[in-house]
Amino acid sequence: MTALLAAAQLITTSLRLDAPNVNLPGDVDWPALLTHADAHSLTPLLFATWREADVLDQVPRESRERLAKALRDNALRQANVRAELLEIDSILDAAGVSHIVLKGWPLAERLYADPAQRVIYDHDFLVPADKAEMGHQALLDAGFRRLPSKDEWIEKHLPSVWRNDGYQWNGYLFDPHYPRPVELHLSLWETDWRGLGVRPLSDVWADGHTVLVAGRPMQMLSHENTVIHLSMHFAGHLIEREARLNQLLDLARFVHQVPDLNWGVINGRAATAGVGRFLFASLFLAHEIFESPLPPALAWKELEREAPPAFREWLIENGVEDVLTSNYRQRSKGQDYQLTFLAARSIFERLGIVRFAALPPAGQLMVKYNLRHRWLTPLLYPRHLAERLGTYGRALLTKN
């Protein structure tokens, strides 16, 4: 077992939902463990968990202080997040823009004993397509500014905005003053994501419900749609090699804490949207790593059938270790397409993946190559394809 895998297992066994194991061995590489916990946004929760289990005296003083600082700073950060959420909610209300709050603060309130235990990096809202530009302009009028980002080609949300005010990030992941981006989503994920037959989720607005969030009534996804969204969110990052354990823990805790989920509705909607295979992947990994409950037997069998055999085999043989040791800073080139192909359910989807790899949206190429004039983008496709072949060819040679 590698040191990284051992550290990840110590983190996750401490956070399991069935019977957390908080016995800390004496041979822990604490700097490596905390660096990994930081990268997966679990350090504040880890400190709170070990404090409650009364095992912090087994942690070296320097590491214990680092853990405590993460929770303390994240508490200040979350106070800012809550205030921002209330302000953005008011801005969108004043502009007449209906909105559903996604992930973020509502999950921190509902799933954790203290919102300071969960880390939030941005604010996400689902808005009607015909009101999205109004909402975006309202945020700009309120002093938000567009991020200098590389995701202008993304279609599921409008360009991200934030209030930076000259902030310079120093690399500390729990800095209370780090400005949070705001994203207004038109959909929960990209249609035909990565060339696969992925479609929008139905009934998102029809069965949303209003709950108290940060002390104010706000609209949320239904419980069933939340399960699907959290599953697709994690699985998307898994395939794109950016998965974080805190994303999976959100799903595990939600399924564990929310009673009476209608799995017939969940499976039906996921199948219609073409994301049942990703629901299977995320629920399987949440169960294996955090011991969250699986759906009833018949519903689980339906989900298994949604996932191609090769994808299921990879998840069973490699999925747990892959997630435990994942590092979004060191993405494995080529593995994203390997997993995308494993998740494909037909020759047509495989052809779609090839098209996505060879012929990405023009906007993506413009950003990638810093091109100002869209009419020049056809000239860049040969260069892009040559780079793709070179990158993934080298990855295959290295693997072999």
C-alpha positions, 0 to 999 in steps of 0.5 A: 500500500502506498503512503498516499493510499494509507493517508487517504484511507485514514481520512475516509475511515474517520468520516464513514457513516456507519462506524467511523474508525478514529484510531490513529496509528503511530506511523502517520506521515502527517504533512502528507496526510494534511496536504491530501486532506486540504486538496479534498477540502476535508481538513476542517471536518477532519479536525472537528471529527477527531476533536469529538472523538477525543483523539487529537492528543495523538496528533503532533502539535504542529499538525494539530495546530494546522488542523485547528487553523483550517477549521477556525479560518473556514468558520470565518470564510463561511460567515462571508459565504453566508452573507454573500449568499443572502446578498446575491439572493436579494440581487436576483430577487430585485431583478425579478430572476427566479433561482434555485440554489445549488449545492454550497451553503444549503448542503453545509447547513443540512449535512454538517453539524457546523457549516464551518466543517464544509468548504465552499469555493463558489456560489451556484444558482440555476436560473431560467434561460430567458432571465439569465442575462438579466441576472448576470447584468444585475450582478455586474451592476452590483459590483461583481466582475467577470473572472479572467477564466478559461471556461468561456466555451462552457454552455451550462452557465454564464461567465463566472463573476466575483468581487476580487478587489485586488485580492492575491491568492497565496495558495492557502485553501481556507483563506477567509478572504478568498473571493467566491465566484458566482455562476448562473447555470442554465442547466445542471450539466452540459448536453451531450457532455464529452460526446455522450448522449447526456440530456437535460434533467426533466422537471427541475423547476416543476418540483422544486421546493422552498426551504429556509436557507441562511434563515431566508426562504429559498428555492431548492431542487427536489430531493430526488433531483438533488441526488441525481445532480450530486451524483452527476457532479461527482462522476463528471469530476471523476471522469475529468480527473478532478474528483474530490472526496468532499463531493462524494461525502456530500452525496453519501451524507445526503442519501444517508440523512434524507428519508423516503427518497423515491428511487423510482423517480430518481432512476426514471429521470436519470435514465431519461437524461442518460446519466443513470450510469453516472448515478450508479458510479457515484452511489457505488463509490459513496457506499464503498468509501463512506458506507452510505446506503445503497438504493433498494435492491430492485432500484440498484439492479436497474442502475447496474444495468444502466452502466456498461459492463466495462465501466462497472468493472473499472469501478469495482477494480480501480474506482475506490483507489482511484478516488482515494488517491486522486489529485486534481493538480496532477491529472492523468492525461488520456485517462479522461478519455479512457473513462469516457469510452468506458462509460459509452453505451453505443457505437454512436456515443463512441463516435461522439467522443471521437468528435468531441476530442477532435472537433471541440467547440470553436469557443474552446479553441479560441480560449485555448489558443488565445484567438480573437477572431472566430473565423480563424478557428477552422485553421486550429483544428489540425493543430489541436488534433496533432497535440491530442494525438501526441499527448495521448500517444505519449500517455499510452507509451508511458502506461505500457 
